């Protein structure tokens, strides 16, 4: 059996199927701060504004 390729701890690869425009609409219609925060994070990942969720917490401009 071949060995599994090495992976970095905590690295998750996801595919965001919603378009940036759809995420923008969802963000405008979000009703709670938690919902807005989650959609904003997905939007930033989709538009490559950030590369990782960890980057959002580490850089003051995103907080």
C-alpha positions in Angstrom: 0.0 0.0 0.0 1.5 3.4 -1.0 2.1 5.9 1.8 -0.3 8.9 2.1 1.2 12.2 0.9 2.3 14.4 3.8 -0.1 17.1 4.9 0.3 20.2 7.0 -1.5 20.1 10.3 -4.6 22.4 10.3 -4.7 22.8 6.5 -8.1 22.3 5.0 -8.8 22.6 1.3 -12.4 23.5 0.4 -14.1 24.6 -2.8 -16.4 27.6 -2.5 -19.1 27.0 -5.1 -20.9 30.3 -4.6 -19.9 33.1 -6.9 -18.4 36.3 -5.4 -21.5 38.2 -6.4 -23.8 35.7 -4.6 -21.7 36.0 -1.5 -21.9 39.7 -1.7 -25.7 39.5 -1.9 -25.8 37.1 1.1 -23.6 39.5 3.0 -25.9 42.4 2.4 -28.9 40.3 3.5 -27.2 38.8 6.6 -29.1 39.6 9.8 -26.7 38.7 12.6 -23.1 39.7 13.3 -22.1 36.1 13.3 -23.7 35.5 9.9 -22.0 38.6 8.5 -18.6 37.5 9.9 -18.9 34.0 8.4 -20.0 35.2 5.0 -17.4 37.9 4.9 -14.7 35.3 5.6 -16.0 33.1 2.8 -16.1 36.1 0.5 -12.5 37.1 1.3 -11.3 33.5 0.6 -13.3 33.4 -2.6 -11.9 36.7 -3.9 -8.3 35.8 -2.7 -8.2 38.8 -0.4 -6.8 36.4 2.2 -5.4 33.0 1.7 -6.2 31.5 5.1 -8.7 32.0 7.9 -5.7 32.4 10.3 -4.5 35.4 8.2 -7.8 37.2 9.1 -7.1 37.0 12.8 -3.4 37.9 12.5 -3.8 41.1 10.5 -5.4 44.1 12.1 -6.9 45.4 8.9 -9.3 42.4 8.8 -10.4 42.7 12.5 
